[in-house]
Amino acid sequence: MPIPPIQTSTKTIDPKDVSTPVFHGYMLGAIAPRPIAFVSTVDREGNVNLSPFSFFNAFGSNPPLVIFSPSRRVRDNTTKHSLENVLEVQEAVINIVNFAMVEQMSLASTEYEKGINEFVKAGLTPVPSTKVKPPRVKEAPVAFECIVLDVLPYGQEGGAANLVVCEIVLAHINESILDANGKIDPFKLDAVARMGGDWYCRAQGEALFEIEKPIRNKGIGVDQIPEAIRQSVVLSGNDLGKLGNVESLPSEADITEFGQKPEISEMKIRFQNDAESYLFHLHEYAKEKLKEGSIQEAWMALLQEK
């Protein structure tokens, strides 16, 4: 029998109505997974600091720009040594974290006193950089030598962001993570990312999947899918997205021929007096075809209801 849609409710929160730590927790729990910038910096005396930041991402490739944010601590509104260092020496190395070094990365996030070298504490190997003063992490699969273009503070209270805008001037990529075409293989990279609280995630195994970018074709869009299919209790939003990414619907001849397949013919006979169950099972069949990547077959099954 058809399954009724799940009823959900929404919790609405105004950031001004809750404390900063509470909203901080909601943000970090929801905005995830977040890539990790394992940042090495030096102060004007040459003291090295190494610290991870998950407020981080790439923002352009010409010039190649990345931004990380050593935010003011929510707990006591103090600033981090990485921020103090880039204000003194406008250089940094952003090391990418993989699963093989995630525990050492976590250890390096300990709030050691200024002047303590986290490379030593975490047991990681510093390698002299080529164009900047801070060393890179030898164990990191990728390291980007960067110059700091700007530091943009947004507020003076605990939790306030400090956007460190960096231009990559040199990249170091361990060849062991490259595929046969010289591109980074996500399985070999084995990257980790930050979730909320104490949680992390690993970009490996079934967590990795492909979705063909809709740049080679112009899909018909979900709005062009027949309403009976759009309102399906079986098909998900992802399923509809796949269906909407085709350039055109199957021809009537293809639909008719597909209807003669044994499994479709069997459904027609079994549910000849129960239209609702017939459509439900057609949609389940189509959903399986979508899982297999057979989008045209899914469409031809769904259009049998005509």
C-alpha positions in Angstrom: 0.0 0.0 0.0 1.2 3.6 -0.6 3.2 5.1 2.2 2.0 8.5 3.5 4.5 11.3 3.5 6.4 11.9 6.7 5.2 14.9 8.7 8.0 17.2 10.0 8.1 20.3 12.0 10.6 23.2 12.0 12.4 24.9 14.9 13.1 28.5 14.1 15.8 30.3 16.0 16.8 34.0 16.0 20.5 34.3 16.8 19.7 37.2 19.0 17.4 35.1 21.2 20.0 32.5 22.3 23.5 32.7 23.6 26.5 32.7 21.3 27.6 29.3 22.4 24.2 27.8 21.7 23.9 29.3 18.2 27.6 28.4 17.6 26.7 24.8 18.2 23.8 24.9 15.8 25.9 26.4 13.1 28.7 23.9 13.5 26.3 21.0 13.7 24.4 22.1 10.5 27.2 23.5 8.3 29.0 20.3 7.8 31.1 18.6 6.7 33.7 21.4 6.7 37.1 21.1 5.1 40.0 21.5 7.5 42.9 24.0 7.0 45.8 22.8 9.0 47.7 26.1 9.1 51.3 26.6 9.9 52.4 30.2 10.7 55.4 32.0 12.3 55.7 35.1 14.4 58.2 37.9 13.9 60.8 36.0 16.0 60.3 32.9 13.8 58.4 30.8 16.4 56.2 28.2 14.6 52.6 27.6 15.2 50.4 24.8 13.7 46.7 24.8 14.2 43.6 23.4 12.4 40.6 25.6 11.3 37.4 24.3 9.9 36.1 27.8 9.0 37.9 27.3 5.7 37.3 27.0 2.0 38.5 27.9 -1.5 37.1 31.0 -3.1 38.7 31.5 -6.5 41.4 30.0 -8.8 42.7 33.0 -10.7 44.3 34.1 -8.5 44.0 31.0 -6.4 42.4 32.2 -3.2 41.5 30.4 0.1 40.2 31.9 3.3 40.3 30.6 6.8 39.0 32.2 10.0 40.8 32.0 13.3 37.7 33.3 15.1 37.8 34.8 18.5 37.2 32.1 21.1 33.5 31.9 22.1 34.5 30.8 25.6 36.6 33.8 26.7 36.9 36.1 23.7 40.6 35.6 23.4 42.4 35.5 20.0 44.4 32.6 18.6 48.1 32.5 18.0 47.6 31.9 14.3 45.8 35.2 14.0 48.5 37.0 15.9 51.1 35.4 13.7 49.6 36.3 10.3 49.3 39.9 11.5 53.0 39.9 12.2 54.2 37.8 9.2 51.8 37.8 6.3 52.5 34.2 5.2 51.0 30.8 6.0 51.0 27.2 4.8 47.6 25.5 4.5 48.1 21.7 4.9 45.3 19.3 3.9 44.3 16.7 6.5 43.7 13.1 5.7 42.7 10.2 7.8 46.2 9.0 8.5 47.0 12.1 10.4 43.6 13.1 11.9 44.6 12.3 15.5 47.8 14.3 15.3 45.9 17.2 13.8 43.4 17.0 16.7 46.3 17.0 19.2 47.7 20.1 17.6 44.5 21.9 18.3 45.3 21.9 22.0 45.6 25.4 23.3 49.3 25.3 24.2 51.1 28.4 25.4 52.5 30.9 22.9 55.9 29.8 21.6 55.1 26.0 21.9 55.7 24.3 18.6 52.7 22.0 17.7 54.8 20.2 15.2 56.8 18.8 18.1 53.8 18.2 20.3 51.8 16.4 17.6 54.9 14.4 16.3 54.6 15.9 12.8 57.5 16.6 10.5 58.2 20.2 9.4 59.6 20.7 5.9 61.1 24.1 4.9 58.8 25.9 2.4 60.1 27.3 -0.8 58.5 30.7 -1.0 57.2 31.4 2.5 58.7 31.3 6.0 56.3 28.9 7.8 57.2 25.2 7.2 54.8 22.7 5.7 53.7 19.4 7.1 55.5 16.5 5.5 52.7 14.0 6.3 50.0 16.2 4.6 48.9 14.9 1.2 48.7 18.5 -0.1 50.2 21.7 1.2 49.6 25.2 -0.2 52.2 27.9 0.4 50.3 31.2 0.8 50.8 34.9 1.2 48.2 36.7 3.3 46.5 39.4 1.3 44.2 40.6 4.0 42.9 40.0 7.5 39.3 41.1 7.8 37.9 41.3 11.4 34.2 41.2 11.9 33.4 42.1 15.5 35.3 42.2 18.8 33.1 39.8 20.8 33.6 36.1 21.4 32.9 34.1 18.2 33.7 37.0 15.9 35.3 36.0 12.6 38.7 37.1 11.4 38.8 36.2 7.7 42.4 35.5 6.6 42.5 35.9 2.8 45.3 33.9 1.3 46.8 33.6 -2.2 48.3 30.3 -3.0 51.8 30.8 -4.4 53.0 27.2 -4.5 51.3 23.8 -4.1 52.9 20.6 -3.0 51.0 17.4 -3.9 52.1 13.9 -2.9 52.1 11.9 -6.1 50.7 8.9 -4.3 47.2 10.5 -4.3 47.1 11.1 -8.0 45.2 8.9 -10.5 46.4 7.7 -13.9 45.5 11.1 -15.4 47.5 13.1 -12.9 44.3 14.3 -11.1 43.7 14.0 -7.4 41.9 10.7 -6.6 39.4 11.3 -3.8 39.8 7.7 -2.6 43.6 8.1 -2.4 43.3 11.5 -0.8 41.2 10.0 2.1 40.3 13.5 3.4 38.6 14.1 6.7 36.2 17.0 7.5 34.8 18.5 10.6 31.2 18.0 11.9 29.6 19.4 15.0 30.9 18.7 18.5 33.5 16.0 18.6 32.4 14.5 15.3 34.4 14.2 12.1 33.7 12.4 8.8 35.9 10.6 6.4 35.6 11.0 2.6 36.0 7.3 1.8 34.0 4.2 0.8 30.3 4.7 0.3 30.6 8.3 1.5 32.0 9.1 -2.0 29.6 9.3 -4.9 29.4 10.9 -8.3 26.8 13.2 -9.8 27.3 14.3 -13.4 27.4 18.1 -13.6 24.5 19.5 -15.7 26.8 21.6 -17.9 26.7 19.5 -21.1 23.0 19.4 -21.4 20.0 21.5 -20.3 17.6 19.4 -18.2 13.9 19.8 -18.6 13.6 20.7 -14.9 11.4 19.3 -12.1 8.7 21.7 -13.2 8.2 19.8 -16.4 7.7 16.5 -14.7 4.0 15.4 -14.8 2.3 16.3 -11.5 1.4 12.7 -10.7 5.1 11.9 -10.7 6.1 15.1 -8.8 3.6 14.2 -6.0 4.9 10.6 -5.7 5.0 9.2 -2.2 7.9 6.9 -3.3 10.2 9.2 -5.2 12.4 11.6 -3.3 13.6 15.1 -4.1 16.9 13.6 -5.3 15.0 11.2 -7.6 13.1 14.1 -9.1 16.3 15.9 -9.6 17.7 13.0 -11.6 14.5 12.8 -13.7 14.6 16.6 -14.3 18.1 16.4 -15.7 17.1 14.7 -19.0 17.0 16.9 -22.1 13.8 15.2 -23.4 11.3 12.5 -22.5 11.3 9.1 -24.2 9.3 8.7 -27.4 5.9 7.1 -27.3 7.3 4.2 -29.3 10.0 3.6 -26.7 7.4 3.8 -23.9 5.2 1.3 -25.6 8.0 -1.1 -26.2 9.2 -0.8 -22.6 5.7 -1.6 -21.4 6.1 -5.1 -23.0 8.9 -6.0 -20.6 7.9 -9.0 -18.5 8.1 -7.2 -15.2 5.9 -4.3 -16.4 3.4 -6.7 -18.0 3.2 -8.6 -14.8 2.4 -5.5 -12.9 -0.3 -4.5 -15.3 -2.0 -7.9 -14.9 -1.5 -8.1 -11.1 -2.9 -4.6 -10.4 -5.4 -4.3 -13.3 -8.2 -3.6 -10.8 -6.1 -1.5 -8.4 -4.8 1.6 -10.2 -3.3 3.1 -7.0 -1.2 0.1 -6.2 -0.2 -0.2 -9.8 1.2 3.4 -9.8 2.9 2.8 -6.5 4.8 -0.3 -7.7 5.7 1.4 -11.0 7.2 4.2 -8.9 9.1 1.7 -6.8 10.4 0.0 -9.9 11.5 3.4 -11.3 13.2 4.3 -8.1 15.3 1.2 -8.3 16.2 2.0 -11.9 17.3 5.5 -10.7 19.6 3.9 -8.1 21.2 1.9 -10.9 21.7 5.1 -13.0 19.2 3.9 -15.6 17.3 7.2 -15.9 15.7 6.6 -19.3 14.3 3.2 -18.1 13.0 5.0 -15.0 11.2 7.5 -17.2 9.7 4.8 -19.4 8.4 3.0 -16.4 6.9 6.1 -14.9 5.2 7.1 -18.1 3.4 3.7 -18.3 0.8 5.3 -16.1 -0.5 7.1 -19.1 
